[in-house]
Amino acid sequence: MSAQDRLTDALYGLGWSTVRKLPEPVAVRLGQTIADLAWKQRGKGVQRLESNYARVVPGASPERLAELSRAGMRSYLRYWMESFRLPAWSEERIKSGFDPKDLHYLTEGLAAGKGVILALPHLANWDLAGAWVTTKLGIPFTTVAERLKPETLYDRFVAYREGLGMEVLPHSGGTAFGTLARRLRDGGLVCLVADRDLSASGVEVGFFGDTARMPAGPALLAQQTGALLLPVTLWYDDSPVMRGRVHPPVDVPESGTRAEKTSVMTQALADAFATGIADHPEDWHMLQRLWLADLDPAKGPS
């Protein structure tokens, strides 16, 4: 393991061991302080966040984009502070920490025994939403995690999420899709963060006026298993409670090839994600390149 990898792993370990012990108001202030320092330094992540927000809020002035990126970094650090502390939260704190709208789409889908896929963008705190599902609703689910470097850091994330009641599969390796399909055929729940393609074989979608690529997995799983596909969006307000919405199901088209159906369904997911992101852009933690024009300079400005 390189020195950089050891440092990265140690810093995350420090977060989980130290931040989790802080009183909540202290953790909140610490998160805001770190966010503001990072924002003032204007590193690559902050610049990319601001560039992404420029697409989400077209015509925004430089001052408005600066405000958004500062709020975005505060939201991002709120996610991290909450995540570091989640393993130490009481069941009651988790149950009271999330308030989703239109939950009936999820509960009715599971009651029908078809299996349900929840697809989310990188909005607010998807780990908290997952912990709420396993704790408040008492429903276990399966998810997929990107393999991180170093491997010890990936192991920390897996242990953390499994400690919250999730079954975690590695994104790489080629076996995740089959396991997810089996869970769905058994009437289970699968949750996937699905606004950024990690495979380079995703589906091109229109997203805030330009072309991006999003993973095909949610749509393919719905087609193959008959599971209900539900977009979910999350956001923060000024309270300690995270808000959310379960959107209406994305239906499988009656006609077309599998690729055509997948394209239509993934576009519907992108449209639902865009609705939530446009309403709460500061809670979209996308500090990476997403649009094809940004990924390939030959297709447009970086």
C-alpha positions as CSV (number, residue, x, y, z in Angstrom):
1,M,0.0,0.0,0.0
2,S,1.3,3.4,-0.9
3,A,1.9,6.2,1.6
4,Q,-1.0,8.1,0.0
5,D,-3.3,5.1,0.4
6,R,-2.3,4.6,4.0
7,L,-3.0,8.3,4.7
8,T,-6.4,8.1,3.1
9,D,-7.3,5.0,5.0
10,A,-6.1,6.5,8.3
11,L,-8.1,9.7,7.8
12,Y,-11.3,7.8,7.1
13,G,-10.6,5.6,10.1
14,L,-10.1,8.7,12.2
15,G,-13.5,10.1,11.0
16,W,-15.3,6.9,12.0
17,S,-13.6,6.6,15.3
18,T,-13.5,10.2,16.4
19,V,-16.4,12.1,14.7
20,R,-18.9,9.5,15.8
21,K,-18.2,10.4,19.4
22,L,-18.8,14.1,19.0
23,P,-22.0,15.7,20.2
24,E,-24.2,16.4,17.2
25,P,-24.0,20.2,17.3
26,V,-20.2,20.0,17.5
27,A,-20.1,17.6,14.5
28,V,-22.4,20.0,12.5
29,R,-20.1,23.0,13.2
30,L,-17.0,21.0,12.4
31,G,-18.5,19.9,9.1
32,Q,-19.4,23.5,8.1
33,T,-15.9,24.7,9.1
34,I,-14.2,22.0,6.9
35,A,-16.6,22.7,4.1
36,D,-15.9,26.4,4.1
37,L,-12.1,25.9,4.2
38,A,-12.3,23.5,1.3
39,W,-14.5,25.9,-0.6
40,K,-12.1,28.8,-0.1
41,Q,-9.2,26.7,-1.4
42,R,-11.1,26.1,-4.7
43,G,-9.5,22.8,-5.5
44,K,-10.5,20.6,-8.4
45,G,-13.5,19.1,-6.7
46,V,-15.0,22.5,-5.8
47,Q,-14.4,23.8,-9.3
48,R,-16.0,20.7,-10.9
49,L,-19.0,21.1,-8.5
50,E,-19.4,24.7,-9.6
51,S,-19.1,23.7,-13.3
52,N,-21.8,21.0,-12.8
53,Y,-24.0,23.5,-11.1
54,A,-23.6,25.9,-14.1
55,R,-25.4,23.2,-16.2
56,V,-28.1,22.7,-13.5
57,V,-28.8,26.4,-13.1
58,P,-28.2,27.9,-16.6
59,G,-27.7,31.6,-16.7
60,A,-26.5,31.7,-13.0
61,S,-24.1,34.5,-12.3
62,P,-20.6,33.8,-11.0
63,E,-21.8,35.1,-7.6
64,R,-24.8,32.7,-7.6
65,L,-22.6,29.8,-8.6
66,A,-20.2,30.6,-5.8
67,E,-23.1,30.7,-3.3
68,L,-24.3,27.3,-4.7
69,S,-20.8,25.7,-4.5
70,R,-20.4,26.9,-0.9
71,A,-23.8,25.5,0.1
72,G,-22.9,22.3,-1.9
73,M,-19.8,21.8,0.1
74,R,-21.6,22.3,3.3
75,S,-24.2,19.7,2.2
76,Y,-21.5,17.3,1.2
77,L,-19.7,17.6,4.6
78,R,-23.1,17.2,6.3
79,Y,-23.3,13.9,4.5
80,W,-19.9,12.9,5.7
81,M,-20.5,14.0,9.3
82,E,-23.8,12.1,9.4
83,S,-22.2,9.0,7.8
84,F,-19.3,9.0,10.3
85,R,-21.9,9.2,13.2
86,L,-24.6,6.9,11.8
87,P,-23.2,3.8,13.4
88,A,-23.5,5.5,16.8
89,W,-27.0,6.8,16.3
90,S,-29.8,5.3,18.3
91,E,-32.6,3.5,16.5
92,E,-34.9,6.4,17.4
93,R,-32.5,9.0,16.0
94,I,-32.4,7.1,12.7
95,K,-36.1,6.7,12.6
96,S,-36.7,10.4,13.2
97,G,-33.9,11.5,10.8
98,F,-35.7,10.9,7.5
99,D,-39.1,12.0,6.3
100,P,-40.0,10.6,2.8
101,K,-43.1,11.5,0.8
102,D,-45.1,9.0,-1.3
103,L,-43.6,6.0,0.5
104,H,-46.7,4.1,-0.6
105,Y,-45.1,3.3,-3.9
106,L,-42.4,1.3,-2.1
107,T,-44.6,-0.4,0.5
108,E,-47.3,-1.3,-2.0
109,G,-44.7,-2.6,-4.4
110,L,-43.1,-4.9,-1.8
111,A,-46.5,-6.0,-0.6
112,A,-47.3,-7.2,-4.1
113,G,-44.2,-9.5,-3.9
114,K,-42.7,-8.3,-7.2
115,G,-39.5,-6.9,-5.8
116,V,-38.6,-3.3,-5.9
117,I,-35.6,-1.3,-7.2
118,L,-34.9,2.1,-5.7
119,A,-32.7,4.2,-7.9
120,L,-31.2,7.4,-6.5
121,P,-28.8,10.2,-7.6
122,H,-26.0,11.5,-5.4
123,L,-28.4,13.7,-3.4
124,A,-28.1,14.4,0.3
125,N,-27.4,11.2,2.3
126,W,-28.4,8.0,0.7
127,D,-26.8,6.0,3.5
128,L,-29.2,7.6,6.0
129,A,-32.1,6.8,3.7
130,G,-30.9,3.2,3.6
131,A,-30.5,3.0,7.4
132,W,-34.0,4.4,7.8
133,V,-35.4,1.7,5.5
134,T,-33.7,-1.1,7.5
135,T,-34.5,0.4,10.9
136,K,-37.9,2.2,10.6
137,L,-39.4,-0.1,8.0
138,G,-37.5,-3.2,9.0
139,I,-36.8,-4.1,5.4
140,P,-33.4,-5.5,4.5
141,F,-32.0,-4.6,1.0
142,T,-29.1,-5.2,-1.3
143,T,-26.8,-2.6,-2.8
144,V,-23.6,-2.3,-4.8
145,A,-20.5,-0.4,-3.8
146,E,-17.7,0.9,-6.0
147,R,-14.3,-0.7,-5.2
148,L,-12.2,2.0,-3.6
149,K,-8.5,2.3,-3.3
150,P,-6.9,1.3,-1.0
151,E,-8.7,-2.0,-0.5
152,T,-8.8,-1.4,3.3
153,L,-10.9,1.7,2.7
154,Y,-13.4,-0.3,0.6
155,D,-13.5,-2.9,3.4
156,R,-14.3,-0.1,5.9
157,F,-17.2,1.1,3.7
158,V,-18.6,-2.4,3.3
159,A,-18.4,-3.0,7.1
160,Y,-20.0,0.4,7.7
161,R,-22.9,-0.3,5.4
162,E,-23.4,-3.9,6.5
163,G,-23.5,-2.6,10.1
164,L,-26.5,-0.5,9.0
165,G,-28.3,-3.6,7.8
166,M,-27.4,-3.5,4.1
167,E,-26.1,-6.4,1.9
168,V,-23.2,-4.9,-0.1
169,L,-21.9,-6.4,-3.3
170,P,-18.8,-5.2,-5.2
171,H,-19.4,-3.2,-8.4
172,S,-16.6,-5.0,-10.2
173,G,-16.3,-8.8,-10.7
174,G,-19.3,-9.5,-12.8
175,T,-21.4,-11.3,-10.3
176,A,-23.4,-8.4,-8.8
177,F,-26.2,-8.4,-11.5
178,G,-27.1,-12.0,-11.0
179,T,-27.3,-11.7,-7.2
180,L,-29.4,-8.6,-7.5
181,A,-31.7,-10.3,-9.9
182,R,-32.1,-13.3,-7.5
183,R,-33.0,-10.9,-4.6
184,L,-35.6,-9.2,-6.8
185,R,-37.2,-12.5,-8.0
186,D,-37.5,-13.4,-4.3
187,G,-39.5,-10.2,-3.7
188,G,-36.7,-8.3,-2.2
189,L,-35.5,-4.7,-2.3
190,V,-32.5,-3.4,-4.2
191,C,-31.1,0.2,-3.8
192,L,-28.8,1.6,-6.4
193,V,-27.1,5.0,-6.8
194,A,-27.6,5.5,-10.5
195,D,-26.7,9.0,-11.8
196,R,-23.1,8.2,-12.8
197,D,-22.0,5.4,-15.0
198,L,-18.9,3.5,-13.7
199,S,-18.7,0.9,-16.4
200,A,-18.2,3.0,-19.6
201,S,-21.1,0.9,-21.1
202,G,-24.0,3.0,-19.8
203,V,-26.9,4.6,-21.5
204,E,-26.7,8.0,-23.1
205,V,-29.5,10.3,-21.7
206,G,-30.4,14.0,-22.1
207,F,-29.7,15.7,-18.8
208,F,-30.0,19.4,-18.2
209,G,-29.7,20.2,-21.9
210,D,-26.7,18.0,-22.8
211,T,-25.8,14.3,-23.0
212,A,-24.6,12.3,-20.0
213,R,-24.2,8.5,-19.5
214,M,-26.1,6.7,-16.7
215,P,-26.0,3.0,-15.7
216,A,-28.3,0.6,-17.5
217,G,-28.5,-1.8,-14.5
218,P,-31.8,-0.5,-12.9
219,A,-33.7,-0.7,-16.2
220,L,-32.2,-4.1,-17.2
221,L,-33.0,-5.5,-13.7
222,A,-36.6,-4.3,-14.0
223,Q,-37.0,-5.9,-17.4
224,Q,-35.4,-9.2,-16.5
225,T,-37.2,-9.7,-13.1
226,G,-40.5,-7.8,-13.4
227,A,-39.5,-5.7,-10.3
228,L,-40.9,-2.2,-9.8
229,L,-38.4,0.5,-10.7
230,L,-38.8,3.6,-8.5
231,P,-36.7,6.8,-8.7
232,V,-36.0,8.5,-5.3
233,T,-34.7,12.0,-4.6
234,L,-33.5,13.4,-1.3
235,W,-32.8,16.8,0.1
236,Y,-31.9,18.7,3.2
237,D,-33.6,21.7,4.7
238,D,-32.7,23.8,7.8
239,S,-33.7,21.0,10.2
240,P,-31.8,17.9,11.3
241,V,-34.3,15.8,9.4
242,M,-33.5,14.8,5.8
243,R,-36.4,14.9,3.3
244,G,-37.2,12.7,0.4
245,R,-39.6,11.6,-2.3
246,V,-40.4,8.3,-3.9
247,H,-41.4,9.0,-7.5
248,P,-44.0,7.1,-9.5
249,P,-42.8,3.8,-11.1
250,V,-40.8,3.8,-14.3
251,D,-42.7,1.4,-16.5
252,V,-41.2,-1.1,-19.0
253,P,-42.3,0.0,-22.5
254,E,-44.6,-2.5,-24.2
255,S,-42.6,-2.6,-27.4
256,G,-39.1,-2.2,-28.6
257,T,-35.8,-4.1,-28.3
258,R,-34.2,-4.6,-24.9
259,A,-31.8,-1.8,-25.7
260,E,-34.6,0.5,-26.8
261,K,-36.6,-0.2,-23.7
262,T,-33.5,0.3,-21.5
263,S,-32.9,3.7,-23.2
264,V,-36.4,4.9,-22.6
265,M,-36.4,3.8,-18.9
266,T,-33.0,5.2,-18.1
267,Q,-34.1,8.5,-19.7
268,A,-37.2,8.5,-17.4
269,L,-34.9,7.9,-14.4
270,A,-32.7,10.8,-15.5
271,D,-35.8,13.1,-15.8
272,A,-36.9,12.2,-12.3
273,F,-33.4,12.8,-11.0
274,A,-33.3,16.2,-12.8
275,T,-36.5,17.2,-11.1
276,G,-35.0,16.6,-7.6
277,I,-31.6,18.1,-8.5
278,A,-33.2,21.3,-10.0
279,D,-35.2,21.8,-6.8
280,H,-32.2,21.3,-4.5
281,P,-29.0,21.7,-6.6
282,E,-26.8,22.4,-3.5
283,D,-27.6,18.9,-2.2
284,W,-26.3,17.2,-5.4
285,H,-22.8,16.0,-4.5
286,M,-21.4,15.5,-8.0
287,L,-17.7,16.5,-7.7
288,Q,-16.7,14.5,-10.8
289,R,-17.2,14.9,-14.5
290,L,-20.5,13.6,-15.7
291,W,-21.5,15.0,-19.1
292,L,-19.9,13.5,-22.2
293,A,-18.6,16.9,-23.3
294,D,-16.7,17.1,-20.1
295,L,-15.4,13.6,-20.2
296,D,-14.2,13.9,-23.8
297,P,-12.8,17.3,-24.7
298,A,-13.3,16.6,-28.4
299,K,-17.0,16.8,-27.8
300,G,-17.1,20.2,-26.1
301,P,-15.5,22.4,-23.5
302,S,-14.0,20.9,-20.4
